[in-house]
Amino acid sequence: MKKVLFITYYWPPSGKASIHWPLDIMNHIQELGLQPVVLTTKDETFTQRDDSLLKKVNPEWTIIKAKALEPFNLYRRFIGKKPEEKLIASETISLENKSLAHKISIWIRMNLFIPDARIGWYFPAVREVKKYLRKEKIDAIVSIGPPHTTHLVGKKLSENFNIPFVPVFIDPWVDISYYRNFKRSKVTLKIDNHFEKSVFEKSIKVIFVTESMKEDYINKYPQIKDKSYVLYWGYDEEDFRGLPLNPLPKEGDFLKFKIIVHAGNIFDYQNPEMLWKEIKRRTDYGEKFKIKFIGTVSPLIKQSIKNYGLESFTEYLGFLAYQEMLMELFKADYLLVCATEKRHVPGKLFEYLRIGKPIICFGNDNKEVETILNKSGLGRLFRYDEEVTEIFNEDLKSEVNTEFIKKFDRKIIAEELVRILAS
């Protein structure tokens, strides 16, 4: 059986959302005749735990773990947090924090950690796989990023051992959206662009999780056109076994509420202020809402909720295990997603599609998300500056296209990956 090395910084019991794609894809490609080998980090401390994901790890897989130098441990001390305190992703780059320590830490992160804060994992990761490759054969390397350090590891191993290398880009690299409000020096950008270009040059194939990201990179590097593919983030049908197919019944007072749920991290630059404004207007006329956030919420968005007087209607549920998160989505009347980066299709959108509730989406110029929503019949994209006074009067759902939605099942996506690797 041919072996494929998957390089993924995050691994169960980490509950990081970016685990789900490689974990499910690995299970499916094994059924299709490829043997996964995993390279991941040892003792990753940044993310929340979800022990339920350990059930998806096949005991037959070889898992290589390399120690990482975690800069976030230093960051905790620098900003005065205790070693056991969890960091909140949306807070680490929030501009609402005006403290000098926070500003210095952001400058260091944006300018000294190239390509990202996981670069301290590079040398240990390469070293551990070299030990393995002295005894075993690998037929292909697939790196999952961000963190884009994973691609540098994959490139190095490919060069040293002449193994075909396929990077998977979940997000853009040098000009990702959360860099937009921060200054990066010319030297930093030059080095980062060099790293990015070198990965594209060395790869035998390149996979993007959105069509718009693929087209954007082809414009930047025309030479990759004939080796670029799109495999969407998707969802795994197995995760929905035993969950309700229809909306959950509501009881008592909950019949009077419209429940809106956002799942995943939400950052300063994703604040759907027009939605809060409209909910405030309606609550003033006696309508009742509940707003639920699953995951981390940036300080600016929490302040915006407070400014509109919606605190008493809002629940911050924090991190939930994956199945608990899905149950909350099933309980919702509306599912909220913010697609700010025009080359990005949020991963949660595919779980939203599978659940089948009306989707409220905010984003400027994200034509790909708009097309997916229109084709699915499950929602609408609004601009961030767009008045949404009719949002709860109109039926956001039209005729639901279930055949279109089924194309995003990761079993189908895995079949396409196997074809790409075989070619």
ABEGO torsion letter per residue (X at the ends): XBBBBBBBABBOABABAAAAAAAAAAAAAAAAGBBBBBBBBBGBAABBBBAAAAAABBAABBBBBBBBBBAAAAAAAAAGBBAABBBBAAAAABAABABAAAAAAAAAAAAABOABAAAAAAAAAAAAAAAAAAABBBABBBBBOOBAAAAAAAAAAAAAAGBBBBBBBABBBAABAAAAABBBBAAAAAAAAAAAAAAAAABABBBBABAAAAAAAAAABAAAAAABBBBBAEBBAAAABGBBABBBBBBEAAAABBBBBBBEBBBAAABBAAAAAAAAAAAAAGBBBBBBBBEBBBAAAAAAAAAAGAAAABBBAEBBBAAAAAAAAAABABBBBBBABAABBBAAAAAAAAAGBBBBBBEBGBAAAAAAAAAAGAEBBBBAABBAAAAAABBABBBBBAAAAAAABAAAAAAAAAAAAAX
